[in-house]
Amino acid sequence: VVPNSNGQGGGTNNFKALAAEELWSRGWWYHMEHKLWLARVPNTDPVVKTDRYERGSFLVFDSMAWDIVRKDNFVLQYNLAKTS
């Protein structure tokens, strides 16, 4: 178990934090409302992009199936997405 900042065992949270850092470094967002990870489909542009949201094709990590699935016409509201 990896100790957390207060010296207590907190391995699971530390591993989650490390995984999150790696995903963010690879251009993935965490959607706080849907509680899922997503990234723009490579070599595609958003259909609509404003300063508050974008609509387009995204890759979504399905943790139940442990697979990445494509979602077209997905609306990503930036205020619900965490990027780091």
N, C-alpha and C positions, 0 to 999 in steps of 0.2 A: 504494500500500500504506500502510495506517495503521500507524504505529509503535506497538509495545506499550510497557508501562511501563519496560522497560529500553532503549528507543530502537531496538530491532531491528524489522524488518518482521514484523508478525504480523497482517496484515490479516484473514485468514480467521477467526482466533479472536476478534478484536475485533468483526467483523460478527456472529458467532454470539452474542457476549455482548450486543450491542445488541439483536439480535432476541429473545433470551431475556428481557431486561428489558422489552421491549414486550409480549411474550406474558404475562409475569407481571402486568404492569400491567392487562391485560385479563382477568385471572381464570383464566388457564391454569396447569396444573401440569405439571411434567416428571416422568415416571415413570422412575426411575433403573434399574429392573430391565428393563423392556420397551423403554427408550430411545425414548419417544414423548411427544408433547404431548397433553394432554387437558383438556377443560373440561366442566363440567356443562351438560346441555342446558338452554337458557333456559326459564324458567317451569316447571321441574320440581323436585320435592323428592326427596331420596334415599329409597329404599324402606326401607333400614335405615341408621341412623347411630349409631355408637358413638364413644368417645374414641380408638379405634384404627383404624377403617375406616368406609367407607360403601359401600353398594351402590345403584346406580341407573343412569340413562341419561347417557352422556357422549358428547361429540364428540371424536373422535380424529383427529389429523392424520396421514394416511398419506403419508409422504415419498416412497415408491416411486411412488405414483400422483399425488402432489402434489394431494391432495384431502382433504376432511374427511368422515369417515364416522361414523355413529352406532353406538354399542355400547350395547345394553341389558343390564341385570343385570351390569354391570361392577363388580368389587370393587376399590376404591381403598384400599389400606393406606397410611395417612398416613406411616408411617416410610419408605416407598418413593417418596414424592412430594416433590418440591422445589418450593417456592412462591416463592422469591426467592434 
